[in-house]
Protein backbone atom coordinates (compact mmCIF):
# COMPACT_ATOMS: atom_id res chain seq x y z
CA UNK A 1 0.00 0.00 0.00
CA UNK A 2 1.15 3.53 -0.72
CA UNK A 3 1.39 6.11 2.07
CA UNK A 4 2.04 9.87 1.98
CA UNK A 5 3.89 11.39 4.94
CA UNK A 6 4.14 15.14 5.35
CA UNK A 7 6.88 16.83 7.39
CA UNK A 8 7.45 20.48 8.27
CA UNK A 9 11.11 21.44 7.90
CA UNK A 10 12.90 24.02 10.03
CA UNK A 11 14.32 26.58 10.25
CA UNK A 12 11.59 28.28 8.23
CA UNK A 13 13.72 31.41 7.71
CA UNK A 14 16.09 29.48 5.43
CA UNK A 15 13.15 29.03 3.06
CA UNK A 16 12.49 32.79 3.08
CA UNK A 17 9.54 32.40 5.46
CA UNK A 18 8.61 34.08 8.76
CA UNK A 19 10.28 32.77 11.92
CA UNK A 20 9.68 34.04 15.45
CA UNK A 21 12.32 36.48 16.69
CA UNK A 22 14.21 36.43 13.40
CA UNK A 23 14.74 39.12 10.77
CA UNK A 24 14.62 37.25 7.46
CA UNK A 25 16.56 38.67 4.52
CA UNK A 26 17.73 37.31 1.15
CA UNK A 27 21.40 36.39 0.85
CA UNK A 28 21.92 38.75 -2.09
CA UNK A 29 24.24 41.74 -1.49
CA UNK A 30 22.61 44.77 0.05
CA UNK A 31 22.76 47.29 2.86
CA UNK A 32 20.94 46.24 6.01
CA UNK A 33 20.47 48.46 9.05
CA UNK A 34 19.78 47.27 12.59
CA UNK A 35 17.20 48.75 14.95
CA UNK A 36 18.09 52.04 16.63
CA UNK A 37 18.28 52.48 20.42
CA UNK A 38 18.25 55.47 22.72
CA UNK A 39 21.82 55.83 24.03
CA UNK A 40 20.68 57.08 27.45
CA UNK A 41 17.98 54.57 28.27
CA UNK A 42 18.94 51.63 26.06
CA UNK A 43 15.33 51.35 24.86
CA UNK A 44 14.34 50.68 21.27
CA UNK A 45 13.76 53.93 19.40
CA UNK A 46 13.23 52.84 15.80
CA UNK A 47 13.16 49.96 13.36
CA UNK A 48 15.97 49.00 11.05
CA UNK A 49 15.67 46.87 7.94
CA UNK A 50 12.49 44.79 8.06
CA UNK A 51 12.18 41.20 6.94
CA UNK A 52 11.92 40.64 3.19
CA UNK A 53 10.21 37.27 2.72
CA UNK A 54 10.33 35.27 -0.48
CA UNK A 55 7.90 36.17 -3.27
CA UNK A 56 5.23 33.63 -4.19
CA UNK A 57 6.99 32.64 -7.40
CA UNK A 58 10.25 32.08 -5.47
CA UNK A 59 8.90 29.33 -3.19
CA UNK A 60 11.08 26.24 -3.12
CA UNK A 61 9.53 23.57 -5.33
CA UNK A 62 11.48 20.35 -5.75
CA UNK A 63 10.59 16.83 -6.84
CA UNK A 64 13.32 14.44 -5.75
CA UNK A 65 13.90 10.72 -5.92
CA UNK A 66 15.53 9.08 -2.90
CA UNK A 67 16.01 5.34 -3.48
CA UNK A 68 12.48 3.96 -4.01
CA UNK A 69 10.74 6.98 -2.50
CA UNK A 70 9.58 10.25 -4.00
CA UNK A 71 10.19 13.41 -1.97
CA UNK A 72 8.36 16.59 -2.93
CA UNK A 73 9.20 19.96 -1.36
CA UNK A 74 6.68 22.80 -1.32
CA UNK A 75 8.27 25.63 0.66
CA UNK A 76 9.39 24.03 3.94
CA UNK A 77 6.93 21.14 3.73
CA UNK A 78 8.16 17.80 2.43
CA UNK A 79 5.82 15.04 1.26
CA UNK A 80 7.29 11.56 1.06
CA UNK A 81 5.49 8.71 -0.68
CA UNK A 82 6.30 5.22 0.58
CA UNK A 83 5.20 1.72 -0.33
CA UNK A 84 4.76 -0.23 2.91
CA UNK A 85 2.81 -3.07 4.51
CA UNK A 86 1.33 -0.86 7.22
CA UNK A 87 1.30 2.67 8.62
CA UNK A 88 4.00 2.00 11.22
CA UNK A 89 6.45 0.73 8.62
CA UNK A 90 5.62 3.64 6.30
CA UNK A 91 6.24 6.18 9.03
CA UNK A 92 9.57 4.62 10.03
CA UNK A 93 10.78 4.54 6.44
CA UNK A 94 9.64 8.10 5.74
CA UNK A 95 11.31 9.52 8.86
CA UNK A 96 14.53 7.70 8.01
CA UNK A 97 14.43 9.18 4.51
CA UNK A 98 13.87 12.76 5.60
CA UNK A 99 16.29 12.48 8.50
CA UNK A 100 19.18 11.30 6.31
CA UNK A 101 18.35 13.86 3.62
CA UNK A 102 18.40 16.71 6.17
CA UNK A 103 21.67 15.46 7.69
CA UNK A 104 23.36 15.91 4.33
CA UNK A 105 21.60 19.23 3.78
CA UNK A 106 22.92 20.38 7.18
CA UNK A 107 26.46 19.47 6.14
CA UNK A 108 26.15 21.31 2.83
CA UNK A 109 24.42 24.39 4.26
CA UNK A 110 26.44 24.52 7.48
CA UNK A 111 23.36 24.77 9.71
CA UNK A 112 21.03 22.39 11.53
CA UNK A 113 17.78 21.34 9.87
CA UNK A 114 14.98 19.61 11.76
CA UNK A 115 11.67 18.05 10.83
CA UNK A 116 8.28 17.78 12.52
CA UNK A 117 5.77 15.09 11.43
CA UNK A 118 2.51 16.62 10.23
CA UNK A 119 0.39 13.82 8.78
CA UNK A 120 0.38 10.28 7.40
CA UNK A 121 -2.33 9.24 4.93
CA UNK A 122 -2.74 5.94 3.07
CA UNK A 123 -3.93 5.66 -0.50
CA UNK A 124 -7.39 4.61 0.71
CA UNK A 125 -7.61 8.05 2.38
CA UNK A 126 -7.23 6.75 5.93
CA UNK A 127 -5.53 9.25 8.24
CA UNK A 128 -3.01 7.64 10.59
CA UNK A 129 -1.70 9.09 13.83
CA UNK A 130 1.84 10.46 13.83
CA UNK A 131 3.89 10.98 17.02
CA UNK A 132 3.71 14.49 18.37
CA UNK A 133 4.66 16.11 21.67
CA UNK A 134 2.66 18.86 23.33
CA UNK A 135 3.82 20.39 26.59
CA UNK A 136 0.59 21.19 28.41
CA UNK A 137 2.04 22.86 31.50
CA UNK A 138 5.32 23.77 33.15
CA UNK A 139 5.36 23.91 36.94
CA UNK A 140 8.01 24.79 39.50
CA UNK A 141 7.84 25.33 43.25
CA UNK A 142 9.62 27.73 45.60
CA UNK A 143 10.73 27.72 49.21
CA UNK A 144 12.00 31.18 50.13
CA UNK A 145 13.34 30.25 53.57
CA UNK A 146 15.46 27.45 52.12
CA UNK A 147 16.56 29.67 49.24
CA UNK A 148 17.78 32.35 51.65
CA UNK A 149 19.79 29.80 53.64
CA UNK A 150 21.22 28.27 50.48
CA UNK A 151 22.28 31.72 49.24
CA UNK A 152 24.22 32.28 52.46
CA UNK A 153 25.88 28.86 52.15
CA UNK A 154 26.73 29.45 48.49
CA UNK A 155 28.41 32.74 49.40
CA UNK A 156 30.68 30.90 51.82
CA UNK A 157 31.55 28.13 49.38
CA UNK A 158 32.15 30.53 46.48
CA UNK A 159 35.55 31.58 47.87
CA UNK A 160 36.91 28.03 47.45
CA UNK A 161 39.50 27.94 44.71
CA UNK A 162 39.89 24.33 43.58
CA UNK A 163 40.38 23.38 39.93
CA UNK A 164 38.96 19.87 40.33
CA UNK A 165 35.78 21.12 41.99
CA UNK A 166 35.33 23.88 39.41
CA UNK A 167 35.64 21.45 36.52
CA UNK A 168 33.23 18.97 38.10
CA UNK A 169 30.63 21.70 38.71
CA UNK A 170 30.92 22.81 35.08
CA UNK A 171 30.05 19.30 33.88
CA UNK A 172 27.21 19.08 36.44
CA UNK A 173 25.85 22.46 35.38
CA UNK A 174 25.99 21.46 31.71
CA UNK A 175 23.97 18.31 32.46
CA UNK A 176 21.33 20.37 34.32
CA UNK A 177 21.16 22.93 31.51
CA UNK A 178 20.66 20.31 28.82
CA UNK A 179 18.08 18.37 30.84
CA UNK A 180 16.00 21.40 31.83
CA UNK A 181 16.01 22.94 28.35
CA UNK A 182 16.02 19.80 26.21
CA UNK A 183 12.46 20.32 24.91
CA UNK A 184 13.37 23.85 23.83
CA UNK A 185 16.63 22.83 22.15
CA UNK A 186 15.37 19.93 20.04
CA UNK A 187 12.09 18.20 19.33
CA UNK A 188 11.16 15.46 21.76
CA UNK A 189 11.53 11.93 20.31
CA UNK A 190 13.78 13.14 17.49
CA UNK A 191 17.20 11.66 16.80
CA UNK A 192 18.76 14.85 18.17
CA UNK A 193 16.71 14.46 21.36
CA UNK A 194 18.11 10.97 21.86
CA UNK A 195 21.64 12.25 21.33
CA UNK A 196 20.99 15.03 23.84
CA UNK A 197 19.98 12.48 26.45
CA UNK A 198 23.25 10.65 25.83
CA UNK A 199 25.14 13.91 26.31
CA UNK A 200 23.30 14.63 29.59
CA UNK A 201 24.39 11.36 31.18
CA UNK A 202 27.90 11.76 29.78
CA UNK A 203 28.22 15.12 31.54
CA UNK A 204 26.94 13.65 34.81
CA UNK A 205 29.53 10.89 34.52
CA UNK A 206 32.29 13.43 33.82
CA UNK A 207 31.26 15.47 36.87
CA UNK A 208 31.37 12.39 39.06
CA UNK A 209 34.66 10.96 37.77
CA UNK A 210 36.40 14.33 37.96
CA UNK A 211 36.13 13.88 41.73
CA UNK A 212 36.32 10.12 42.32
CA UNK A 213 38.17 9.02 39.19
CA UNK A 214 37.22 6.73 36.33
CA UNK A 215 37.54 3.02 37.24
CA UNK A 216 38.70 2.25 33.68
CA UNK A 217 41.54 4.78 33.87
CA UNK A 218 42.38 5.75 37.44
CA UNK A 219 43.90 3.11 39.70
CA UNK A 220 43.28 5.27 42.78
CA UNK A 221 39.52 5.64 42.26
CA UNK A 222 38.68 3.45 45.28
CA UNK A 223 40.91 5.54 47.52
CA UNK A 224 39.27 8.72 46.19
CA UNK A 225 35.67 7.87 47.03
CA UNK A 226 36.59 6.26 50.35
CA UNK A 227 38.43 9.42 51.35
CA UNK A 228 35.05 11.17 51.06
CA UNK A 229 33.45 8.69 53.47
CA UNK A 230 31.76 6.67 50.74
CA UNK A 231 31.82 2.88 50.94
CA UNK A 232 31.77 0.04 48.43
CA UNK A 233 27.98 -0.17 48.68
CA UNK A 234 27.70 3.44 47.47
CA UNK A 235 30.07 2.61 44.63
CA UNK A 236 28.08 -0.46 43.56
CA UNK A 237 24.64 1.11 43.82
CA UNK A 238 25.35 4.71 42.80
CA UNK A 239 28.68 5.20 40.99
CA UNK A 240 28.61 1.99 38.98
CA UNK A 241 24.92 2.58 38.25
CA UNK A 242 25.68 5.93 36.64
CA UNK A 243 28.54 4.33 34.69
CA UNK A 244 26.14 1.69 33.35
CA UNK A 245 23.52 4.30 32.43
CA UNK A 246 26.10 6.43 30.67
CA UNK A 247 27.19 3.45 28.57
CA UNK A 248 23.66 2.26 27.92
CA UNK A 249 22.32 5.60 26.71
CA UNK A 250 25.47 6.30 24.71
CA UNK A 251 25.34 2.98 22.87
CA UNK A 252 21.59 3.24 22.24
CA UNK A 253 21.34 6.96 21.51
CA UNK A 254 20.46 6.42 17.85
CA UNK A 255 17.47 4.27 18.75
CA UNK A 256 15.99 5.69 21.95
CA UNK A 257 12.23 5.32 21.63
CA UNK A 258 9.35 6.89 23.58
CA UNK A 259 9.29 4.33 26.45
CA UNK A 260 13.06 4.71 26.86
CA UNK A 261 12.92 8.50 26.95
CA UNK A 262 10.23 8.31 29.65
CA UNK A 263 12.53 6.11 31.67
CA UNK A 264 15.23 8.76 31.41
CA UNK A 265 13.08 11.10 33.50
CA UNK A 266 13.27 8.81 36.54
CA UNK A 267 16.86 7.72 35.98
CA UNK A 268 18.09 11.31 35.75
CA UNK A 269 16.79 12.19 39.22
CA UNK A 270 18.72 9.40 40.96
CA UNK A 271 21.87 9.98 38.90
CA UNK A 272 21.73 13.70 39.66
CA UNK A 273 21.47 13.01 43.42
CA UNK A 274 24.49 10.71 43.28
CA UNK A 275 26.61 13.37 41.61
CA UNK A 276 25.39 16.05 44.02
CA UNK A 277 26.31 13.96 47.05
CA UNK A 278 29.84 13.36 45.78
CA UNK A 279 30.40 17.02 44.84
CA UNK A 280 29.04 18.28 48.15
CA UNK A 281 31.21 15.88 50.14
CA UNK A 282 34.28 16.91 48.20
CA UNK A 283 33.38 20.59 48.61
CA UNK A 284 33.00 20.18 52.38
CA UNK A 285 36.37 18.41 52.56
CA UNK A 286 38.17 21.43 51.19
CA UNK A 287 39.52 24.16 53.42
CA UNK A 288 37.92 27.47 52.61
CA UNK A 289 40.29 29.51 50.47
CA UNK A 290 42.68 26.63 49.78
CA UNK A 291 44.13 26.10 46.34
C-alpha positions as CSV (number, residue, x, y, z in Angstrom):
1,X,0.0,0.0,0.0
2,X,1.2,3.5,-0.7
3,X,1.4,6.1,2.1
4,X,2.0,9.9,2.0
5,X,3.9,11.4,4.9
6,X,4.1,15.1,5.3
7,X,6.9,16.8,7.4
8,X,7.4,20.5,8.3
9,X,11.1,21.4,7.9
10,X,12.9,24.0,10.0
11,X,14.3,26.6,10.3
12,X,11.6,28.3,8.2
13,X,13.7,31.4,7.7
14,X,16.1,29.5,5.4
15,X,13.2,29.0,3.1
16,X,12.5,32.8,3.1
17,X,9.5,32.4,5.5
18,X,8.6,34.1,8.8
19,X,10.3,32.8,11.9
20,X,9.7,34.0,15.5
21,X,12.3,36.5,16.7
22,X,14.2,36.4,13.4
23,X,14.7,39.1,10.8
24,X,14.6,37.2,7.5
25,X,16.6,38.7,4.5
26,X,17.7,37.3,1.2
27,X,21.4,36.4,0.8
28,X,21.9,38.8,-2.1
29,X,24.2,41.7,-1.5
30,X,22.6,44.8,0.0
31,X,22.8,47.3,2.9
32,X,20.9,46.2,6.0
33,X,20.5,48.5,9.0
34,X,19.8,47.3,12.6
35,X,17.2,48.8,15.0
36,X,18.1,52.0,16.6
37,X,18.3,52.5,20.4
38,X,18.3,55.5,22.7
39,X,21.8,55.8,24.0
40,X,20.7,57.1,27.4
41,X,18.0,54.6,28.3
42,X,18.9,51.6,26.1
43,X,15.3,51.3,24.9
44,X,14.3,50.7,21.3
45,X,13.8,53.9,19.4
46,X,13.2,52.8,15.8
47,X,13.2,50.0,13.4
48,X,16.0,49.0,11.1
49,X,15.7,46.9,7.9
50,X,12.5,44.8,8.1
51,X,12.2,41.2,6.9
52,X,11.9,40.6,3.2
53,X,10.2,37.3,2.7
54,X,10.3,35.3,-0.5
55,X,7.9,36.2,-3.3
56,X,5.2,33.6,-4.2
57,X,7.0,32.6,-7.4
58,X,10.2,32.1,-5.5
59,X,8.9,29.3,-3.2
60,X,11.1,26.2,-3.1
61,X,9.5,23.6,-5.3
62,X,11.5,20.3,-5.8
63,X,10.6,16.8,-6.8
64,X,13.3,14.4,-5.8
65,X,13.9,10.7,-5.9
66,X,15.5,9.1,-2.9
67,X,16.0,5.3,-3.5
68,X,12.5,4.0,-4.0
69,X,10.7,7.0,-2.5
70,X,9.6,10.2,-4.0
71,X,10.2,13.4,-2.0
72,X,8.4,16.6,-2.9
73,X,9.2,20.0,-1.4
74,X,6.7,22.8,-1.3
75,X,8.3,25.6,0.7
76,X,9.4,24.0,3.9
77,X,6.9,21.1,3.7
78,X,8.2,17.8,2.4
79,X,5.8,15.0,1.3
80,X,7.3,11.6,1.1
81,X,5.5,8.7,-0.7
82,X,6.3,5.2,0.6
83,X,5.2,1.7,-0.3
84,X,4.8,-0.2,2.9
85,X,2.8,-3.1,4.5
86,X,1.3,-0.9,7.2
87,X,1.3,2.7,8.6
88,X,4.0,2.0,11.2
89,X,6.4,0.7,8.6
90,X,5.6,3.6,6.3
91,X,6.2,6.2,9.0
92,X,9.6,4.6,10.0
93,X,10.8,4.5,6.4
94,X,9.6,8.1,5.7
95,X,11.3,9.5,8.9
96,X,14.5,7.7,8.0
97,X,14.4,9.2,4.5
98,X,13.9,12.8,5.6
99,X,16.3,12.5,8.5
100,X,19.2,11.3,6.3
101,X,18.4,13.9,3.6
102,X,18.4,16.7,6.2
103,X,21.7,15.5,7.7
104,X,23.4,15.9,4.3
105,X,21.6,19.2,3.8
106,X,22.9,20.4,7.2
107,X,26.5,19.5,6.1
108,X,26.1,21.3,2.8
109,X,24.4,24.4,4.3
110,X,26.4,24.5,7.5
111,X,23.4,24.8,9.7
112,X,21.0,22.4,11.5
113,X,17.8,21.3,9.9
114,X,15.0,19.6,11.8
115,X,11.7,18.0,10.8
116,X,8.3,17.8,12.5
117,X,5.8,15.1,11.4
118,X,2.5,16.6,10.2
119,X,0.4,13.8,8.8
120,X,0.4,10.3,7.4
121,X,-2.3,9.2,4.9
122,X,-2.7,5.9,3.1
123,X,-3.9,5.7,-0.5
124,X,-7.4,4.6,0.7
125,X,-7.6,8.0,2.4
126,X,-7.2,6.8,5.9
127,X,-5.5,9.2,8.2
128,X,-3.0,7.6,10.6
129,X,-1.7,9.1,13.8
130,X,1.8,10.5,13.8
131,X,3.9,11.0,17.0
132,X,3.7,14.5,18.4
133,X,4.7,16.1,21.7
134,X,2.7,18.9,23.3
135,X,3.8,20.4,26.6
136,X,0.6,21.2,28.4
137,X,2.0,22.9,31.5
138,X,5.3,23.8,33.1
139,X,5.4,23.9,36.9
140,X,8.0,24.8,39.5
141,X,7.8,25.3,43.3
142,X,9.6,27.7,45.6
143,X,10.7,27.7,49.2
144,X,12.0,31.2,50.1
145,X,13.3,30.3,53.6
146,X,15.5,27.4,52.1
147,X,16.6,29.7,49.2
148,X,17.8,32.4,51.7
149,X,19.8,29.8,53.6
150,X,21.2,28.3,50.5
151,X,22.3,31.7,49.2
152,X,24.2,32.3,52.5
153,X,25.9,28.9,52.2
154,X,26.7,29.5,48.5
155,X,28.4,32.7,49.4
156,X,30.7,30.9,51.8
157,X,31.6,28.1,49.4
158,X,32.2,30.5,46.5
159,X,35.6,31.6,47.9
160,X,36.9,28.0,47.5
161,X,39.5,27.9,44.7
162,X,39.9,24.3,43.6
163,X,40.4,23.4,39.9
164,X,39.0,19.9,40.3
165,X,35.8,21.1,42.0
166,X,35.3,23.9,39.4
167,X,35.6,21.4,36.5
168,X,33.2,19.0,38.1
169,X,30.6,21.7,38.7
170,X,30.9,22.8,35.1
171,X,30.0,19.3,33.9
172,X,27.2,19.1,36.4
173,X,25.9,22.5,35.4
174,X,26.0,21.5,31.7
175,X,24.0,18.3,32.5
176,X,21.3,20.4,34.3
177,X,21.2,22.9,31.5
178,X,20.7,20.3,28.8
179,X,18.1,18.4,30.8
180,X,16.0,21.4,31.8
181,X,16.0,22.9,28.3
182,X,16.0,19.8,26.2
183,X,12.5,20.3,24.9
184,X,13.4,23.9,23.8
185,X,16.6,22.8,22.1
186,X,15.4,19.9,20.0
187,X,12.1,18.2,19.3
188,X,11.2,15.5,21.8
189,X,11.5,11.9,20.3
190,X,13.8,13.1,17.5
191,X,17.2,11.7,16.8
192,X,18.8,14.8,18.2
193,X,16.7,14.5,21.4
194,X,18.1,11.0,21.9
195,X,21.6,12.3,21.3
196,X,21.0,15.0,23.8
197,X,20.0,12.5,26.5
198,X,23.3,10.6,25.8
199,X,25.1,13.9,26.3
200,X,23.3,14.6,29.6
201,X,24.4,11.4,31.2
202,X,27.9,11.8,29.8
203,X,28.2,15.1,31.5
204,X,26.9,13.7,34.8
205,X,29.5,10.9,34.5
206,X,32.3,13.4,33.8
207,X,31.3,15.5,36.9
208,X,31.4,12.4,39.1
209,X,34.7,11.0,37.8
210,X,36.4,14.3,38.0
211,X,36.1,13.9,41.7
212,X,36.3,10.1,42.3
213,X,38.2,9.0,39.2
214,X,37.2,6.7,36.3
215,X,37.5,3.0,37.2
216,X,38.7,2.3,33.7
217,X,41.5,4.8,33.9
218,X,42.4,5.7,37.4
219,X,43.9,3.1,39.7
220,X,43.3,5.3,42.8
221,X,39.5,5.6,42.3
222,X,38.7,3.4,45.3
223,X,40.9,5.5,47.5
224,X,39.3,8.7,46.2
225,X,35.7,7.9,47.0
226,X,36.6,6.3,50.4
227,X,38.4,9.4,51.3
228,X,35.1,11.2,51.1
229,X,33.5,8.7,53.5
230,X,31.8,6.7,50.7
231,X,31.8,2.9,50.9
232,X,31.8,0.0,48.4
233,X,28.0,-0.2,48.7
234,X,27.7,3.4,47.5
235,X,30.1,2.6,44.6
236,X,28.1,-0.5,43.6
237,X,24.6,1.1,43.8
238,X,25.4,4.7,42.8
239,X,28.7,5.2,41.0
240,X,28.6,2.0,39.0
241,X,24.9,2.6,38.2
242,X,25.7,5.9,36.6
243,X,28.5,4.3,34.7
244,X,26.1,1.7,33.3
245,X,23.5,4.3,32.4
246,X,26.1,6.4,30.7
247,X,27.2,3.4,28.6
248,X,23.7,2.3,27.9
249,X,22.3,5.6,26.7
250,X,25.5,6.3,24.7
251,X,25.3,3.0,22.9
252,X,21.6,3.2,22.2
253,X,21.3,7.0,21.5
254,X,20.5,6.4,17.8
255,X,17.5,4.3,18.7
256,X,16.0,5.7,22.0
257,X,12.2,5.3,21.6
258,X,9.4,6.9,23.6
259,X,9.3,4.3,26.4
260,X,13.1,4.7,26.9
261,X,12.9,8.5,26.9
262,X,10.2,8.3,29.6
263,X,12.5,6.1,31.7
264,X,15.2,8.8,31.4
265,X,13.1,11.1,33.5
266,X,13.3,8.8,36.5
267,X,16.9,7.7,36.0
268,X,18.1,11.3,35.8
269,X,16.8,12.2,39.2
270,X,18.7,9.4,41.0
271,X,21.9,10.0,38.9
272,X,21.7,13.7,39.7
273,X,21.5,13.0,43.4
274,X,24.5,10.7,43.3
275,X,26.6,13.4,41.6
276,X,25.4,16.1,44.0
277,X,26.3,14.0,47.0
278,X,29.8,13.4,45.8
279,X,30.4,17.0,44.8
280,X,29.0,18.3,48.1
281,X,31.2,15.9,50.1
282,X,34.3,16.9,48.2
283,X,33.4,20.6,48.6
284,X,33.0,20.2,52.4
285,X,36.4,18.4,52.6
286,X,38.2,21.4,51.2
287,X,39.5,24.2,53.4
288,X,37.9,27.5,52.6
289,X,40.3,29.5,50.5
290,X,42.7,26.6,49.8
291,X,44.1,26.1,46.3
